[in-house]
Amino acid sequence: MKKLKSAIYLATLLGTVGLAANATAAENLADFHSENQECDSCHTPDGELSNDNLSYENAQCVSCHGSMDEVAEETKHEHYNAHDSHFPGEIACTSCHSAHEQSMVYCDSCHSFDFDMPYAGKWERHEPSIAELAKDKSEREAALAAAPLDTVDVVVVGSGGAGFSAAVAAHDKGASVILIEKEPVIGGNAKLAAGGMNAAWTDQQKAKGIEDSVESMRKDTMKGGRDLNDPALVDVLVTHSKGSVDWMTAMGADLNDVGRMGGASANRSHRPTGGAGVGAHVIQVLYDNAVKRDIDMRMNTRGIEIIKDDSGKVEGVLVKGMYKGYYWIKADAVILATGGFAKNNERVAKLDPKLKGFISTNQPGATGDGIDVAANAGAAMTDLQYIQAHPTLSVKGGVMVTEAVRGNGAILVNREGKRFVNEITTRDKASEAILNQTGQSAYLIFDDSVRKSLKKIDKYIGLGVAPTADTLVNLGKLENIDGKALTETVARYNTFVTSGKDADFERPNLPRALNEGNYYAIEVTPGVHHTMGGVKIDSKAEIMNAKQQVIPGLYGAGEVTGGVHGANRLGGNAISDIITFGRVAGEEAATYSKKN
Protein backbone atom coordinates (compact mmCIF):
# COMPACT_ATOMS: atom_id res chain seq x y z
CA MET A 1 0.00 0.00 0.00
CA LYS A 2 2.86 2.36 0.88
CA LYS A 3 4.48 1.96 -2.54
CA LEU A 4 1.13 2.31 -4.32
CA LYS A 5 0.24 5.54 -2.52
CA SER A 6 3.75 6.83 -3.05
CA ALA A 7 3.64 6.11 -6.76
CA ILE A 8 0.31 7.87 -7.17
CA TYR A 9 1.45 10.88 -5.17
CA LEU A 10 4.79 11.17 -6.92
CA ALA A 11 3.16 10.90 -10.31
CA THR A 12 0.96 13.80 -9.26
CA LEU A 13 3.96 15.69 -7.93
CA LEU A 14 5.77 15.28 -11.23
CA GLY A 15 2.74 16.31 -13.23
CA THR A 16 2.57 13.00 -15.09
CA VAL A 17 -0.95 11.96 -14.15
CA GLY A 18 -4.07 13.70 -13.01
CA LEU A 19 -2.53 16.93 -11.75
CA ALA A 20 -5.30 19.17 -13.03
CA ALA A 21 -8.00 16.89 -11.71
CA ASN A 22 -6.42 16.63 -8.29
CA ALA A 23 -5.78 20.38 -8.10
CA THR A 24 -9.44 20.99 -8.88
CA ALA A 25 -10.63 18.54 -6.28
CA ALA A 26 -8.22 19.74 -3.60
CA GLU A 27 -6.92 23.21 -2.89
CA ASN A 28 -4.02 22.07 -0.73
CA LEU A 29 -2.20 19.00 0.49
CA ALA A 30 -4.49 18.63 3.50
CA ASP A 31 -7.50 18.25 1.20
CA PHE A 32 -5.61 15.83 -1.03
CA HIS A 33 -4.43 13.74 1.92
CA SER A 34 -7.87 13.65 3.54
CA GLU A 35 -9.04 11.53 0.60
CA ASN A 36 -6.38 8.93 1.36
CA GLN A 37 -5.80 8.88 5.12
CA GLU A 38 -7.04 10.05 8.50
CA CYS A 39 -6.01 13.32 10.18
CA ASP A 40 -4.23 11.46 12.98
CA SER A 41 -1.75 10.17 10.43
CA CYS A 42 -0.12 13.59 10.68
CA HIS A 43 -1.52 15.09 13.89
CA THR A 44 -1.02 13.93 17.44
CA PRO A 45 -4.16 13.20 19.45
CA ASP A 46 -4.11 16.68 21.03
CA GLY A 47 -4.14 18.28 17.58
CA GLU A 48 -0.49 19.24 17.38
CA LEU A 49 1.64 18.15 14.46
CA SER A 50 4.78 17.39 16.45
CA ASN A 51 6.96 18.56 19.30
CA ASP A 52 8.98 20.74 16.91
CA ASN A 53 11.77 18.21 16.48
CA LEU A 54 9.97 16.83 13.43
CA SER A 55 10.58 13.18 14.15
CA TYR A 56 6.86 12.39 14.37
CA GLU A 57 6.02 14.38 11.26
CA ASN A 58 8.70 12.88 9.04
CA ALA A 59 7.85 9.38 10.21
CA GLN A 60 4.32 9.85 8.89
CA CYS A 61 5.51 11.11 5.50
CA VAL A 62 7.99 8.27 5.17
CA SER A 63 5.34 5.69 6.04
CA CYS A 64 3.57 6.48 2.77
CA HIS A 65 6.17 7.95 0.45
CA GLY A 66 9.38 6.28 1.52
CA SER A 67 12.65 7.81 2.61
CA MET A 68 14.22 10.88 1.03
CA ASP A 69 16.52 8.60 -0.98
CA GLU A 70 13.57 6.56 -2.24
CA VAL A 71 11.63 9.66 -3.23
CA ALA A 72 14.71 11.07 -4.96
CA GLU A 73 14.80 8.04 -7.24
CA GLU A 74 11.33 8.97 -8.51
CA THR A 75 12.05 12.67 -9.03
CA LYS A 76 15.23 12.70 -11.09
CA HIS A 77 15.89 15.75 -13.25
CA GLU A 78 18.43 16.55 -15.94
CA HIS A 79 20.33 18.96 -13.70
CA TYR A 80 18.83 19.05 -10.21
CA ASN A 81 16.72 16.90 -7.93
CA ALA A 82 14.83 18.61 -5.16
CA HIS A 83 14.87 15.44 -3.05
CA ASP A 84 18.56 14.70 -3.58
CA SER A 85 19.42 17.45 -1.15
CA HIS A 86 22.87 18.72 -0.25
CA PHE A 87 21.55 19.47 3.24
CA PRO A 88 23.13 17.29 5.94
CA GLY A 89 21.20 15.72 8.79
CA GLU A 90 17.46 15.14 8.80
CA ILE A 91 15.39 17.12 6.30
CA ALA A 92 11.93 18.21 7.35
CA CYS A 93 9.29 17.34 4.77
CA THR A 94 7.50 20.57 5.71
CA SER A 95 10.52 22.54 4.49
CA CYS A 96 8.54 22.58 1.24
CA HIS A 97 5.30 20.70 1.75
CA SER A 98 2.79 22.54 3.89
CA ALA A 99 -0.66 21.09 4.45
CA HIS A 100 -3.37 23.63 5.22
CA GLU A 101 -1.69 26.47 3.33
CA GLN A 102 0.26 26.83 0.11
CA SER A 103 3.43 24.83 -0.03
CA MET A 104 6.67 26.63 -0.91
CA VAL A 105 9.79 25.33 -2.64
CA TYR A 106 12.44 25.95 0.01
CA CYS A 107 15.17 25.43 -2.61
CA ASP A 108 14.11 28.68 -4.25
CA SER A 109 15.15 30.59 -1.16
CA CYS A 110 18.67 30.27 -2.54
CA HIS A 111 18.29 29.06 -6.11
CA SER A 112 16.28 30.18 -9.11
CA PHE A 113 15.25 26.86 -10.59
CA ASP A 114 11.80 26.26 -12.06
CA PHE A 115 10.12 23.68 -9.85
CA ASP A 116 6.56 22.68 -10.74
CA MET A 117 5.04 21.47 -7.48
CA PRO A 118 1.30 21.14 -6.94
CA TYR A 119 -0.43 23.31 -4.33
CA ALA A 120 2.62 25.56 -4.22
CA GLY A 121 3.11 29.30 -4.30
CA LYS A 122 6.23 31.41 -4.70
CA TRP A 123 8.74 31.07 -1.87
CA GLU A 124 8.73 34.09 0.41
CA ARG A 125 10.08 34.72 3.85
CA HIS A 126 7.19 34.84 6.34
CA GLU A 127 8.93 35.73 9.57
CA PRO A 128 8.07 38.49 12.03
CA SER A 129 11.08 40.30 13.44
CA ILE A 130 12.20 39.95 17.04
CA ALA A 131 10.83 43.45 17.66
CA GLU A 132 7.43 42.45 16.27
CA LEU A 133 7.37 39.29 18.37
CA ALA A 134 8.14 41.35 21.46
CA LYS A 135 4.88 43.23 20.89
CA ASP A 136 2.97 39.97 21.24
CA LYS A 137 2.73 40.60 24.97
CA SER A 138 -0.17 38.39 26.00
CA GLU A 139 1.27 35.08 24.78
CA ARG A 140 4.79 36.06 25.75
CA GLU A 141 3.84 37.05 29.29
CA ALA A 142 1.68 33.96 29.71
CA ALA A 143 4.61 31.77 28.71
CA LEU A 144 6.99 33.54 31.08
CA ALA A 145 4.48 33.30 33.94
CA ALA A 146 4.20 29.56 33.48
CA ALA A 147 6.76 27.04 34.71
CA PRO A 148 9.61 26.29 32.28
CA LEU A 149 8.76 23.55 29.82
CA ASP A 150 12.29 22.15 30.17
CA THR A 151 15.28 22.63 32.46
CA VAL A 152 18.83 22.01 31.21
CA ASP A 153 22.35 23.25 31.83
CA VAL A 154 22.91 24.81 28.41
CA VAL A 155 20.68 25.97 25.55
CA VAL A 156 22.31 26.48 22.16
CA VAL A 157 20.50 28.76 19.70
CA GLY A 158 21.42 27.90 16.10
CA SER A 159 22.34 24.67 14.34
CA GLY A 160 25.26 25.74 12.15
CA GLY A 161 28.85 24.71 12.72
CA ALA A 162 29.20 26.95 15.77
CA GLY A 163 25.95 25.72 17.30
CA PHE A 164 26.63 22.04 16.80
CA SER A 165 30.24 22.39 17.96
CA ALA A 166 29.00 24.16 21.09
CA ALA A 167 26.32 21.54 21.75
CA VAL A 168 28.67 18.57 21.35
CA ALA A 169 31.46 20.25 23.37
CA ALA A 170 29.09 21.23 26.19
CA HIS A 171 27.67 17.72 26.34
CA ASP A 172 31.14 16.17 26.45
CA LYS A 173 31.99 18.52 29.32
CA GLY A 174 29.10 17.04 31.31
CA ALA A 175 26.27 19.47 30.55
CA SER A 176 22.70 18.64 29.57
CA VAL A 177 21.93 20.43 26.29
CA ILE A 178 19.01 21.53 24.14
CA LEU A 179 19.74 22.89 20.66
CA ILE A 180 17.08 24.97 18.89
CA GLU A 181 16.94 26.13 15.27
CA LYS A 182 14.40 28.46 13.66
CA GLU A 183 14.73 26.91 10.19
CA PRO A 184 13.22 23.55 9.23
CA VAL A 185 16.69 22.29 8.27
CA ILE A 186 19.96 22.21 10.15
CA GLY A 187 23.34 23.57 9.16
CA GLY A 188 23.05 27.34 8.85
CA ASN A 189 25.50 28.87 6.40
CA ALA A 190 28.05 26.19 7.22
CA LYS A 191 26.17 23.60 5.16
CA LEU A 192 26.81 25.77 2.09
CA ALA A 193 30.53 26.29 2.73
CA ALA A 194 32.67 24.60 0.13
CA GLY A 195 36.24 25.87 0.25
CA GLY A 196 37.89 24.53 3.38
CA MET A 197 38.86 24.97 7.02
CA ASN A 198 42.03 26.97 7.63
CA ALA A 199 44.48 25.60 10.16
CA ALA A 200 48.22 25.97 10.63
CA TRP A 201 50.93 23.35 11.03
CA THR A 202 48.55 20.39 11.10
CA ASP A 203 49.36 16.72 10.70
CA GLN A 204 47.69 16.85 7.29
CA GLN A 205 50.02 19.67 6.19
CA LYS A 206 53.08 17.90 7.52
CA ALA A 207 52.14 14.71 5.65
CA LYS A 208 52.12 16.70 2.42
CA GLY A 209 55.32 18.57 3.16
CA ILE A 210 53.55 21.93 3.47
CA GLU A 211 55.49 24.51 5.48
CA ASP A 212 53.25 26.72 7.61
CA SER A 213 53.09 28.25 11.07
CA VAL A 214 50.64 29.71 13.55
CA GLU A 215 52.40 33.05 13.23
CA SER A 216 51.97 33.02 9.44
CA MET A 217 48.24 32.32 9.81
CA ARG A 218 48.01 35.14 12.38
CA LYS A 219 49.72 37.61 10.04
CA ASP A 220 47.52 36.60 7.07
CA THR A 221 44.35 36.92 9.16
CA MET A 222 45.28 40.35 10.51
CA LYS A 223 46.39 41.61 7.09
CA GLY A 224 43.19 40.31 5.47
CA GLY A 225 41.16 42.09 8.14
CA ARG A 226 43.12 45.33 7.56
CA ASP A 227 44.55 44.98 11.08
CA LEU A 228 41.15 45.85 12.54
CA ASN A 229 40.65 42.39 14.05
CA ASP A 230 40.63 41.88 17.81
CA PRO A 231 44.14 40.41 18.37
CA ALA A 232 42.99 38.35 21.36
CA LEU A 233 40.31 36.63 19.30
CA VAL A 234 42.68 36.08 16.38
CA ASP A 235 45.09 34.46 18.81
CA VAL A 236 42.38 31.99 19.86
CA LEU A 237 41.52 31.30 16.22
CA VAL A 238 45.05 30.52 15.09
CA THR A 239 46.40 28.77 18.19
CA HIS A 240 43.34 26.50 18.37
CA SER A 241 43.16 25.82 14.61
CA LYS A 242 45.15 22.58 14.63
CA GLY A 243 43.24 21.39 17.69
CA SER A 244 39.95 22.09 15.92
CA VAL A 245 41.02 19.97 12.94
CA ASP A 246 42.15 17.20 15.31
CA TRP A 247 38.83 17.40 17.21
CA MET A 248 36.79 17.09 14.04
CA THR A 249 39.01 14.29 12.73
CA ALA A 250 38.61 12.36 15.97
CA MET A 251 34.82 12.53 15.48
CA GLY A 252 35.10 11.09 11.96
CA ALA A 253 35.76 14.06 9.65
CA ASP A 254 37.92 13.69 6.56
CA LEU A 255 40.03 16.85 6.30
CA ASN A 256 42.95 15.35 4.40
CA ASP A 257 42.86 17.48 1.24
CA VAL A 258 44.75 20.75 1.77
CA GLY A 259 44.42 23.68 -0.65
CA ARG A 260 44.82 27.43 -0.63
CA MET A 261 42.27 30.21 -0.40
CA GLY A 262 42.61 33.92 -1.12
CA GLY A 263 44.94 35.90 1.15
CA ALA A 264 46.77 32.85 2.50
CA SER A 265 50.55 32.56 2.30
CA ALA A 266 50.48 28.76 2.47
CA ASN A 267 48.21 25.84 1.64
CA ARG A 268 46.19 25.52 4.86
CA SER A 269 42.56 25.09 3.77
CA HIS A 270 41.52 21.60 4.91
CA ARG A 271 38.67 19.75 3.19
CA PRO A 272 37.56 16.18 2.37
CA THR A 273 39.69 14.01 0.13
CA GLY A 274 39.31 14.99 -3.50
CA GLY A 275 38.14 18.49 -2.65
CA ALA A 276 34.48 17.85 -1.78
CA GLY A 277 32.58 20.64 -0.03
CA VAL A 278 33.78 21.00 3.54
CA GLY A 279 30.68 22.59 5.08
CA ALA A 280 28.08 19.89 4.53
CA HIS A 281 30.64 17.27 5.56
CA VAL A 282 31.51 19.04 8.79
CA ILE A 283 27.84 19.56 9.64
CA GLN A 284 27.04 15.92 8.90
CA VAL A 285 29.84 14.76 11.22
CA LEU A 286 28.70 17.13 13.98
CA TYR A 287 25.04 16.15 13.52
CA ASP A 288 25.90 12.44 13.66
CA ASN A 289 27.84 13.02 16.87
CA ALA A 290 24.97 15.03 18.35
CA VAL A 291 22.61 12.15 17.54
CA LYS A 292 25.00 9.66 19.18
CA ARG A 293 24.93 11.81 22.30
CA ASP A 294 21.13 12.01 22.22
CA ILE A 295 21.20 15.80 22.25
CA ASP A 296 17.68 17.27 22.10
CA MET A 297 17.43 19.10 18.74
CA ARG A 298 14.33 21.17 17.92
CA MET A 299 13.75 22.64 14.49
CA ASN A 300 11.24 25.40 13.61
CA THR A 301 11.96 26.91 17.03
CA ARG A 302 13.07 30.53 17.40
CA GLY A 303 14.96 32.01 20.30
CA ILE A 304 13.01 35.16 21.23
CA GLU A 305 14.42 36.56 24.46
CA ILE A 306 17.22 35.92 26.95
CA ILE A 307 15.74 35.64 30.43
CA LYS A 308 17.83 37.01 33.30
CA ASP A 309 17.35 37.16 37.04
CA ASP A 310 17.45 40.37 39.09
CA SER A 311 21.22 40.21 39.38
CA GLY A 312 21.65 40.06 35.61
CA LYS A 313 22.56 36.38 35.34
CA VAL A 314 21.09 34.32 32.53
CA GLU A 315 18.20 32.20 33.70
CA GLY A 316 17.00 30.74 30.42
CA VAL A 317 15.56 31.58 27.02
CA LEU A 318 12.06 32.29 25.75
CA VAL A 319 11.34 30.43 22.53
CA LYS A 320 8.54 30.11 20.02
CA GLY A 321 8.01 26.80 18.29
CA MET A 322 6.06 26.51 15.07
CA TYR A 323 3.78 23.95 16.69
CA LYS A 324 4.29 24.40 20.43
CA GLY A 325 4.06 28.18 20.44
CA TYR A 326 5.68 30.23 23.22
CA TYR A 327 7.42 28.56 26.15
CA TRP A 328 10.63 29.03 28.07
CA ILE A 329 13.55 26.77 28.81
CA LYS A 330 15.33 27.22 32.14
CA ALA A 331 19.12 27.09 31.73
CA ASP A 332 22.26 28.26 33.48
CA ALA A 333 23.84 29.30 30.17
CA VAL A 334 22.68 30.25 26.70
CA ILE A 335 24.95 30.15 23.64
CA LEU A 336 23.98 32.32 20.69
CA ALA A 337 25.21 30.74 17.45
CA THR A 338 22.62 32.25 15.13
CA GLY A 339 24.83 33.45 12.27
CA GLY A 340 24.95 36.82 10.58
CA PHE A 341 22.51 38.98 8.62
CA ALA A 342 23.71 38.87 5.00
CA LYS A 343 20.28 37.66 3.83
CA ASN A 344 18.67 40.78 5.31
CA ASN A 345 19.42 43.32 2.58
CA GLU A 346 17.51 46.10 4.33
CA ARG A 347 19.87 45.83 7.29
CA VAL A 348 22.90 45.34 5.04
CA ALA A 349 22.07 48.44 2.99
CA LYS A 350 21.68 50.62 6.07
CA LEU A 351 25.18 49.71 7.16
CA ASP A 352 26.76 49.67 3.68
CA PRO A 353 24.60 51.53 1.12
CA LYS A 354 26.66 50.37 -1.87
CA LEU A 355 25.37 46.81 -1.25
CA LYS A 356 21.70 47.81 -1.58
CA GLY A 357 19.85 45.38 -3.83
CA PHE A 358 22.63 42.81 -3.88
CA ILE A 359 21.57 39.20 -3.72
CA SER A 360 23.15 37.05 -1.02
CA THR A 361 24.98 33.74 -0.96
CA ASN A 362 23.49 32.93 2.46
CA GLN A 363 20.84 30.51 3.64
CA PRO A 364 17.43 32.14 4.22
CA GLY A 365 17.66 32.20 8.00
CA ALA A 366 20.63 34.60 8.06
CA THR A 367 18.53 37.64 8.93
CA GLY A 368 20.16 38.88 12.13
CA ASP A 369 17.74 37.53 14.76
CA GLY A 370 20.50 36.59 17.14
CA ILE A 371 22.01 40.05 17.05
CA ASP A 372 18.65 41.54 18.00
CA VAL A 373 18.15 39.02 20.81
CA ALA A 374 21.64 39.78 22.11
CA ALA A 375 21.11 43.54 21.88
CA ASN A 376 17.89 43.25 23.89
CA ALA A 377 19.90 41.38 26.52
CA GLY A 378 22.36 44.29 26.76
CA ALA A 379 25.12 42.98 24.51
CA ALA A 380 27.64 45.38 22.97
CA MET A 381 28.25 45.30 19.22
CA THR A 382 31.41 45.66 17.19
CA ASP A 383 32.38 45.98 13.50
CA LEU A 384 28.80 45.89 12.16
CA GLN A 385 29.77 48.16 9.26
CA TYR A 386 32.10 45.56 7.75
CA ILE A 387 30.19 43.42 5.27
CA GLN A 388 31.86 41.16 2.74
CA ALA A 389 30.79 40.36 -0.81
CA HIS A 390 31.85 36.98 -2.18
CA PRO A 391 33.19 37.52 -5.70
CA THR A 392 31.90 34.37 -7.36
CA LEU A 393 28.16 33.88 -7.07
CA SER A 394 26.85 32.05 -10.12
CA VAL A 395 24.55 34.34 -12.12
CA LYS A 396 22.61 31.27 -13.27
CA GLY A 397 20.97 29.31 -10.48
CA GLY A 398 22.10 31.45 -7.56
CA VAL A 399 24.90 29.07 -6.57
CA MET A 400 27.97 30.29 -4.72
CA VAL A 401 31.09 29.00 -6.45
CA THR A 402 33.74 28.15 -3.92
CA GLU A 403 37.02 30.04 -3.86
CA ALA A 404 38.73 26.64 -4.11
CA VAL A 405 37.91 26.56 -7.85
CA ARG A 406 40.23 29.53 -8.29
CA GLY A 407 42.67 28.14 -5.76
CA ASN A 408 42.95 24.95 -7.82
CA GLY A 409 43.74 26.82 -11.03
CA ALA A 410 40.71 28.52 -12.59
CA ILE A 411 41.15 32.04 -13.95
CA LEU A 412 38.79 35.01 -14.12
CA VAL A 413 38.17 36.72 -17.46
CA ASN A 414 35.81 39.45 -18.65
CA ARG A 415 33.55 39.48 -21.72
CA GLU A 416 36.52 40.70 -23.71
CA GLY A 417 38.25 37.43 -22.92
CA LYS A 418 40.97 38.97 -20.76
CA ARG A 419 42.18 38.43 -17.21
CA PHE A 420 41.85 41.49 -14.99
CA VAL A 421 42.84 40.47 -11.44
CA ASN A 422 44.94 38.15 -9.31
CA GLU A 423 42.32 35.41 -8.91
CA ILE A 424 43.23 34.56 -5.33
CA THR A 425 43.49 38.05 -3.93
CA THR A 426 41.25 38.88 -0.98
CA ARG A 427 37.51 38.77 -1.56
CA ASP A 428 36.94 42.49 -1.27
CA LYS A 429 39.51 43.24 -3.98
CA ALA A 430 38.28 40.47 -6.29
CA SER A 431 34.66 41.64 -5.90
CA GLU A 432 35.55 45.24 -6.68
CA ALA A 433 37.48 44.16 -9.77
CA ILE A 434 34.54 42.12 -11.11
CA LEU A 435 32.09 44.98 -10.58
CA ASN A 436 34.37 47.18 -12.71
CA GLN A 437 34.00 44.87 -15.73
CA THR A 438 31.45 45.13 -18.53
CA GLY A 439 28.09 43.91 -17.23
CA GLN A 440 29.44 43.81 -13.64
CA SER A 441 30.11 40.10 -13.99
CA ALA A 442 32.96 37.86 -15.12
CA TYR A 443 33.65 34.24 -16.05
CA LEU A 444 35.50 31.52 -14.24
CA ILE A 445 37.41 29.58 -16.89
CA PHE A 446 38.88 26.16 -16.22
CA ASP A 447 39.53 22.80 -17.89
CA ASP A 448 39.16 19.13 -17.06
CA SER A 449 42.35 19.10 -15.02
CA VAL A 450 40.84 21.63 -12.58
CA ARG A 451 37.51 19.79 -12.62
CA LYS A 452 39.19 16.50 -11.69
CA SER A 453 41.11 18.18 -8.87
CA LEU A 454 37.98 19.29 -6.99
CA LYS A 455 34.91 17.09 -6.57
CA LYS A 456 32.73 20.09 -5.77
CA ILE A 457 32.95 21.20 -9.41
CA ASP A 458 30.89 18.21 -10.51
CA LYS A 459 28.00 19.66 -8.47
CA TYR A 460 28.13 22.89 -10.50
CA ILE A 461 28.20 20.94 -13.73
CA GLY A 462 25.30 18.81 -12.53
CA LEU A 463 23.29 21.93 -11.72
CA GLY A 464 23.75 23.17 -15.27
CA VAL A 465 25.62 26.37 -14.37
CA ALA A 466 28.93 25.45 -16.04
CA PRO A 467 28.59 25.28 -19.88
CA THR A 468 31.38 23.33 -21.58
CA ALA A 469 33.00 23.12 -25.03
CA ASP A 470 35.93 21.37 -26.66
CA THR A 471 37.74 24.62 -27.55
CA LEU A 472 37.99 28.06 -26.02
CA VAL A 473 36.61 29.61 -29.21
CA ASN A 474 33.51 27.43 -29.00
CA LEU A 475 33.19 28.17 -25.28
CA GLY A 476 33.30 31.87 -26.12
CA LYS A 477 30.44 31.42 -28.57
CA LEU A 478 28.33 29.77 -25.86
CA GLU A 479 28.87 32.59 -23.36
CA ASN A 480 29.35 35.63 -25.62
CA ILE A 481 33.02 35.93 -24.70
CA ASP A 482 35.62 36.99 -27.27
CA GLY A 483 36.89 33.51 -28.11
CA LYS A 484 40.04 34.61 -29.94
CA ALA A 485 41.12 36.82 -27.06
CA LEU A 486 40.22 34.08 -24.56
CA THR A 487 42.44 31.61 -26.41
CA GLU A 488 45.34 34.07 -26.29
CA THR A 489 44.70 34.78 -22.60
CA VAL A 490 44.78 31.11 -21.62
CA ALA A 491 47.90 30.50 -23.71
CA ARG A 492 49.66 33.40 -21.99
CA TYR A 493 48.53 32.17 -18.57
CA ASN A 494 49.91 28.71 -19.34
CA THR A 495 53.35 30.23 -20.02
CA PHE A 496 53.20 31.76 -16.54
CA VAL A 497 52.48 28.33 -15.08
CA THR A 498 55.54 26.96 -16.90
CA SER A 499 57.79 29.79 -15.69
CA GLY A 500 56.30 29.81 -12.19
CA LYS A 501 55.64 33.55 -12.23
CA ASP A 502 52.50 35.53 -13.12
CA ALA A 503 53.93 38.54 -14.96
CA ASP A 504 50.50 40.21 -15.29
CA PHE A 505 48.85 40.10 -11.85
CA GLU A 506 51.39 38.44 -9.53
CA ARG A 507 49.13 35.54 -8.68
CA PRO A 508 51.16 33.64 -6.03
CA ASN A 509 50.02 30.09 -6.81
CA LEU A 510 49.92 28.64 -10.34
CA PRO A 511 48.91 25.03 -9.72
CA ARG A 512 48.32 23.82 -13.28
CA ALA A 513 48.11 24.81 -16.93
CA LEU A 514 44.67 24.95 -18.54
CA ASN A 515 45.10 22.62 -21.51
CA GLU A 516 43.48 19.30 -20.64
CA GLY A 517 40.20 18.03 -22.14
CA ASN A 518 37.14 20.25 -22.31
CA TYR A 519 36.88 23.84 -21.11
CA TYR A 520 34.21 25.26 -18.78
CA ALA A 521 32.82 28.72 -18.00
CA ILE A 522 30.76 29.88 -15.02
CA GLU A 523 29.41 33.43 -15.14
CA VAL A 524 29.85 35.01 -11.71
CA THR A 525 29.09 38.25 -9.90
CA PRO A 526 29.61 39.34 -6.28
CA GLY A 527 26.96 38.55 -3.68
CA VAL A 528 26.66 39.61 -0.04
CA HIS A 529 28.41 36.79 1.76
CA HIS A 530 29.64 37.43 5.28
CA THR A 531 28.94 39.97 7.99
CA MET A 532 32.13 40.46 9.97
CA GLY A 533 30.46 42.39 12.80
CA GLY A 534 28.20 41.26 15.59
CA VAL A 535 28.09 40.85 19.36
CA LYS A 536 31.28 41.55 21.26
CA ILE A 537 32.88 38.53 22.92
CA ASP A 538 36.04 37.90 24.90
CA SER A 539 38.53 35.07 24.40
CA LYS A 540 36.27 32.71 26.37
CA ALA A 541 33.35 33.44 24.00
CA GLU A 542 31.54 35.32 26.79
CA ILE A 543 29.27 38.09 25.49
CA MET A 544 30.14 41.56 26.79
CA ASN A 545 27.90 44.52 27.56
CA ALA A 546 28.52 48.18 26.73
CA LYS A 547 30.61 48.58 29.88
CA GLN A 548 32.92 45.77 28.68
CA GLN A 549 31.56 43.53 31.42
CA VAL A 550 30.64 39.89 30.91
CA ILE A 551 26.91 39.09 30.84
CA PRO A 552 26.96 36.07 33.17
CA GLY A 553 25.83 32.91 31.41
CA LEU A 554 25.61 34.36 27.89
CA TYR A 555 28.00 33.16 25.20
CA GLY A 556 28.40 33.72 21.47
CA ALA A 557 30.15 31.89 18.65
CA GLY A 558 30.37 32.14 14.88
CA GLU A 559 29.06 34.83 12.57
CA VAL A 560 26.76 36.34 15.18
CA THR A 561 29.93 37.68 16.82
CA GLY A 562 32.34 40.39 15.70
CA GLY A 563 36.03 41.05 16.07
CA VAL A 564 37.55 37.82 14.76
CA HIS A 565 37.84 38.85 11.12
CA GLY A 566 38.21 42.62 11.26
CA ALA A 567 37.14 44.40 8.08
CA ASN A 568 37.42 41.39 5.76
CA ARG A 569 37.32 37.63 6.37
CA LEU A 570 39.76 35.36 4.60
CA GLY A 571 38.30 32.37 2.79
CA GLY A 572 38.65 29.25 4.93
CA ASN A 573 38.69 31.16 8.22
CA ALA A 574 34.93 30.89 8.76
CA ILE A 575 34.84 27.12 9.30
CA SER A 576 37.86 27.41 11.58
CA ASP A 577 36.08 30.23 13.44
CA ILE A 578 32.82 28.39 14.00
CA ILE A 579 34.42 25.11 15.07
CA THR A 580 36.97 26.78 17.35
CA PHE A 581 34.73 29.33 19.05
CA GLY A 582 31.76 26.95 19.11
CA ARG A 583 33.87 24.47 21.00
CA VAL A 584 35.22 27.16 23.35
CA ALA A 585 31.70 28.46 24.02
CA GLY A 586 30.37 24.97 24.72
CA GLU A 587 33.13 24.05 27.13
CA GLU A 588 33.03 27.40 28.93
CA ALA A 589 29.23 27.31 29.23
CA ALA A 590 29.34 23.79 30.66
CA THR A 591 31.99 24.80 33.18
CA TYR A 592 29.98 27.89 34.14
CA SER A 593 26.87 25.75 34.63
CA LYS A 594 28.68 23.40 37.00
CA LYS A 595 29.82 26.35 39.10
CA ASN A 596 26.28 27.73 39.28
Disulfide bonds with the S-S distance in Angstrom:
none
